[in-house]
Amino acid sequence: MMGVIIKNAEEIAAMRVAGRLAAEALDYIGQFIKPGVTTNEIDKLIHDYHINVQGGYPAPLGYGNPPFPKSCCTSVNHVICHGIPDVKPLKNGDIINIDVTIIKDGFHGDSSRMYAVGEISPQARRLINVTHESMMAGISVVKPGATLGDIGYACQQVAENAGYSMVQEFCGHGVGKGFHEEPQVLHYGRRHTGLKLQPGMIFTVEPMVNQGKRHLRILGDGWTVVTKDHKLSAQWEHEVLVTDNGYEILTISPLTGKP
């Protein structure tokens, strides 16, 4: 448990608010995802919504080294994660992950979803669906006494049994007052290994699943991560609270009520 912060009731309540706001932002942006829209336009909409509507602040803006230059991550097609919004318009058939993190009253709400741009191929749709199943499989094993290895194993089995590969260089993480806290939550591994889960832990489960091989490269901007073979990649992300007898997803869509 070195460095893992167990949240108290007051902190959990604040995290529920932040998580709901992250999910609301992802609900809001869905209507704008269509051919011809640029990821810069998406970024501005998210930025303004976080600040002017939700009364929060976009955690990615200025985060890290080099400082991330935008308010959300937009990862299109073969971009695995940390895509930087730009002037390139989306086109019919693209898939895009939008990853938002809002800071509200000092606490972070962190979530990402996949969106289809216009009509996408059956192969792209299958990748999106299997990646969501992988995330939900990992979340489904969360309970006190389970281990981080149980989560990783569950995520990995779904992805690899479907013929895909799991990115191993990036992982989920604890979250609270810090954007990235302990523990690291791998999306591969062995059951019954690693840290045992305790009530009050909050972390993300966010598998990145590649259509081809798992190998990646990071572009010269220091952020954008792409598949080495240029095949598609997908990711979903939820914030999860370990409860006394299981789990609670803090970033469920208020619009649909679905994870």
C-alpha positions in Angstrom: 0.0 0.0 0.0 3.1 2.3 -0.3 1.8 5.7 -1.4 -1.8 4.5 -2.0 -4.3 7.1 -0.6 -7.5 5.6 0.9 -10.3 8.1 0.5 -12.6 9.0 3.4 -16.3 9.7 3.0 -15.9 13.4 2.3 -13.2 12.7 -0.3 -15.4 10.0 -1.9 -18.3 12.4 -2.2 -16.1 15.0 -3.9 -14.8 12.3 -6.3 -18.4 11.3 -7.2 -19.0 14.9 -8.2 -15.8 15.2 -10.3 -16.5 11.8 -11.9 -20.0 12.8 -12.8 -18.8 16.0 -14.4 -16.2 14.1 -16.5 -19.0 11.8 -17.8 -21.3 14.8 -18.5 -18.5 16.4 -20.6 -18.2 13.2 -22.6 -22.0 13.1 -23.0 -22.0 16.7 -24.2 -19.2 16.4 -26.8 -20.8 13.4 -28.5 -23.2 15.6 -30.6 -20.3 17.3 -32.2 -18.4 14.2 -33.4 -19.0 14.2 -37.2 -17.0 14.4 -40.4 -15.4 17.8 -41.0 -15.0 18.8 -37.3 -11.5 19.4 -36.2 -10.1 18.1 -33.0 -9.1 21.7 -32.1 -12.8 22.5 -32.2 -13.6 19.5 -30.0 -10.9 20.7 -27.6 -12.3 24.3 -27.4 -15.8 22.9 -26.7 -14.5 20.7 -23.9 -12.4 23.6 -22.5 -15.3 26.0 -22.4 -17.7 23.4 -21.0 -15.4 22.5 -18.1 -14.8 26.1 -17.2 -18.0 28.0 -18.1 -20.7 25.4 -17.5 -19.2 23.0 -15.0 -17.1 25.5 -12.9 -14.0 23.3 -13.1 -10.7 23.3 -14.9 -9.2 21.0 -17.5 -6.4 19.0 -15.8 -4.5 18.1 -19.0 -3.8 21.8 -19.9 -0.2 22.5 -19.1 0.3 19.1 -17.4 3.6 17.3 -17.6 6.9 17.9 -19.3 6.7 19.0 -22.0 3.5 20.8 -20.9 0.5 19.3 -22.7 -0.8 22.1 -24.8 -4.6 21.3 -24.9 -7.5 20.7 -22.6 -8.3 17.1 -23.6 -6.7 14.2 -25.5 -8.1 13.3 -29.0 -6.7 10.0 -30.3 -7.8 9.2 -33.8 -7.5 5.8 -35.5 -3.9 4.4 -35.0 -3.2 6.9 -32.1 -3.2 4.9 -28.9 -3.4 7.7 -26.4 -2.3 11.3 -25.6 -3.3 12.6 -29.1 -2.9 16.4 -29.2 -5.9 18.3 -30.8 -5.0 20.0 -34.1 -6.5 21.5 -37.3 -7.0 18.2 -39.2 -10.7 17.5 -39.7 -12.3 14.2 -38.8 -13.4 12.1 -41.8 -16.1 9.5 -42.3 -15.0 6.1 -41.0 -12.6 7.5 -38.3 -12.7 6.3 -34.8 -11.7 8.7 -32.0 -11.0 8.4 -28.3 -11.7 11.5 -26.3 -10.0 11.6 -22.8 -11.1 14.3 -20.4 -10.0 15.1 -16.8 -11.8 17.9 -14.9 -10.5 19.4 -11.6 -13.5 20.3 -9.4 -12.9 21.6 -5.9 -9.4 20.1 -6.0 -10.5 16.6 -7.1 -10.0 14.9 -10.5 -12.7 13.3 -12.6 -11.0 11.2 -15.4 -12.7 9.3 -18.1 -12.5 8.5 -21.8 -14.8 7.1 -24.5 -14.6 5.9 -28.1 -16.7 7.7 -30.8 -17.5 6.7 -34.3 -17.2 9.4 -37.0 -20.0 8.8 -39.5 -20.2 5.2 -40.7 -17.3 3.0 -39.5 -16.2 -0.4 -40.7 -17.4 -3.6 -38.9 -13.8 -4.2 -38.0 -13.5 -0.9 -36.3 -16.8 -1.4 -34.5 -15.7 -4.8 -33.2 -12.4 -3.3 -31.8 -14.4 -0.6 -30.0 -16.8 -3.1 -28.5 -14.1 -5.6 -27.4 -12.1 -2.9 -25.8 -15.2 -1.8 -23.8 -15.7 -5.5 -22.8 -12.1 -5.6 -21.7 -12.5 -2.6 -19.5 -15.7 -3.9 -18.0 -14.2 -7.4 -17.4 -11.4 -5.7 -15.4 -13.9 -3.6 -13.4 -16.1 -6.6 -12.7 -13.5 -8.3 -10.5 -12.9 -5.2 -8.3 -13.7 -5.9 -4.6 -11.9 -5.9 -1.3 -9.3 -8.6 -1.2 -9.0 -8.9 -5.0 -5.7 -8.0 -6.5 -4.4 -5.6 -9.2 -3.3 -8.8 -11.1 -6.9 -10.0 -11.2 -7.9 -6.8 -13.0 -5.0 -7.0 -15.5 -5.7 -10.7 -16.2 -9.4 -10.1 -16.8 -8.7 -7.2 -19.2 -6.0 -9.1 -21.1 -8.0 -12.3 -21.6 -10.9 -10.5 -23.3 -8.6 -8.6 -25.7 -6.3 -11.4 -26.6 -9.1 -14.0 -26.9 -10.6 -11.7 -29.5 -7.3 -11.7 -31.5 -6.1 -8.3 -30.4 -3.1 -7.2 -28.4 -2.9 -5.2 -25.1 -0.7 -2.1 -24.8 1.7 -2.7 -21.9 3.6 0.6 -21.6 0.6 2.6 -20.3 -1.7 1.8 -17.5 -4.5 2.9 -15.2 -3.7 4.8 -12.0 -4.9 6.0 -8.7 -6.7 9.3 -8.8 -8.0 11.9 -6.3 -6.4 15.2 -5.4 -3.6 14.1 -7.6 -4.1 13.5 -11.4 -2.0 10.4 -11.2 -1.6 8.7 -7.9 -0.6 5.2 -6.8 -1.3 2.4 -7.6 -0.5 1.7 -11.2 -3.2 -0.5 -12.7 -1.8 -2.7 -15.4 -4.2 -4.2 -18.0 -2.3 -7.5 -18.2 -1.0 -9.8 -15.6 -1.6 -12.9 -13.5 -4.4 -13.5 -11.1 -3.8 -13.4 -7.3 -0.7 -11.2 -7.8 0.0 -7.6 -6.9 -1.5 -5.2 -4.4 -4.7 -6.3 -2.6 -7.6 -3.9 -3.0 -9.1 -2.1 0.0 -12.3 -0.1 0.4 -11.7 3.6 -0.3 -9.2 3.1 -3.1 -10.1 5.0 -6.3 -8.3 4.3 -9.6 -8.9 4.2 -13.3 -9.3 1.1 -15.5 -8.4 2.2 -19.1 -7.2 -0.6 -21.4 -5.6 0.3 -24.7 -6.2 -2.4 -27.2 -4.5 -2.7 -30.6 -6.0 -4.3 -33.7 -2.5 -5.5 -34.7 0.7 -5.9 -32.6 1.0 -4.2 -29.2 4.2 -2.3 -30.1 4.1 1.5 -30.2 6.2 4.6 -30.7 6.0 8.1 -29.3 6.1 11.0 -31.7 8.5 13.9 -31.6 5.9 16.1 -29.7 6.7 14.0 -26.6 3.0 13.0 -26.1 1.3 11.3 -29.1 1.5 7.5 -28.9 0.8 5.5 -32.1 0.8 1.9 -33.1 4.0 0.9 -34.7 2.2 -1.0 -37.5 -0.4 1.8 -38.0 -3.3 -0.5 -37.3 -6.2 0.8 -35.3 -6.2 1.2 -31.5 -9.1 1.8 -29.0 -9.4 2.8 -25.4 -12.1 3.3 -22.8 -11.6 4.6 -19.2 -13.6 4.7 -16.0 -12.9 5.8 -12.5 -13.7 3.0 -10.0 -14.2 3.1 -6.2 -13.5 0.0 -4.2 -16.6 -0.3 -1.9 -17.1 -2.5 1.2 -18.4 -5.3 -0.9 -17.5 -4.6 -4.6 -17.1 -1.5 -6.7 -18.8 1.7 -7.9 -18.1 3.3 -11.2 -17.8 7.1 -10.7 -17.9 8.1 -14.4 -21.1 6.4 -15.7 -22.9 8.5 -18.3 -25.7 10.6 -16.8 -27.3 10.7 -20.2 -27.7 6.9 -20.7 -27.1 5.5 -17.3 -24.7 3.1 -18.9 -21.0 2.5 -18.3 
